[in-house]
Amino acid sequence: MNINGTVVTVTGIENITEQEIIAYIERIKEQSQEEVTTLDISLADDGQVILDYQLRPQKFERIRRITGYLVGTIDRWNNAKRAEESDRVKHSLSA
């Protein structure tokens, strides 16, 4: 089932309400400060509820130090600075 954009799967619990599921989703959001994409709810042997969930991946920008400057992208650089960056020796990691 899909509740508020979260794909929810319930296993072993027959009488769970939609309000309970929404409360679980909200609790996860409060703790993680992220959007929940999937939520699997199941019942443990001792009667506890098991929540297995995935969060929406965070977007991030790669920051590099190029020619003395911390930059994310070089799209605003002039042609000379772009040529300087492309002429640099690129080193690889070897194990």
N, C-alpha and C positions, 0 to 999 in steps of 0.2 A: 504494500500500500504506500501511497505518497501523502505525507502530511507536511504542509507548509514548505514544500520543496525538498524534504528529506525522505529518502527511500527507507521505509521501515519494514522489518521482518520480525514477526513474533513467533516464537517456538515454545510450545509446552505451557502456554498461559492462555486459557480460553476466555476468561472474564475480564481482560484488561480493557479499559475504556480509552477513547481517543484523548480525553483530558489527561489521563495518566501519561500517555505517550508524549503529549505536548509538554507536560511538566518535566519529563526526562530530558527532552530536547532542550528546553530552556535552562535546565540545571547544567547541562554540558556546555551550553553557550556561555553561561555565567562563569564557569570555571576556566574555560579555555579562551574566551574572547574571540572565538572563531565560529564560522558557519558549519553546521553538521550536514554532511552529504548523505551518509548512510548510517543506519542504526539497527543493530540486531539485538533483540530483547529475548532472553531465554531464562529458564528457571534452573537453578542449581539443585543438587541433591538435598542440600540443607534448607531449601526453601527461599534462599536469597535470590534476588534478581540479578542476572548478569547482563551488563550493557557493553556491547562491542560496537564501536563507532569509528567513522573516518571523518576527518575534518577537511574543509576545502583548502587546497594548498595556497600558501601565501605567495603573493607576487613579490619579487625582489629584483633589484637592479644590481648588476655586477659593477663594482667600483674597482678600477685599476689605477695604478700609478704609471702614467705614461709621460715621458719627457719632463719629469718633475712636477706634474699636476695630477691630482686625483680626479678622475673622470669616469663617467658611466658610459657614454658613447662619444664618438668623435664626429658626429654629424654636423656640428657647428664649427668645426675647425676649417681653416683656409687650406688651399691646395698644398702649400709648402709644409705645413704641420702634418697633414695627412701623408705626404711623401716621406717625411722623416719617420713617422710611425711605421709605415710599410717597409722601409729599408732596414729597420731594426732586426737584429738577429733573434730569432725565436728559439728558446731553449725548451726541450721536452724533458719529462721526468722519466728516468730509467730505473728499473728495479734490479 
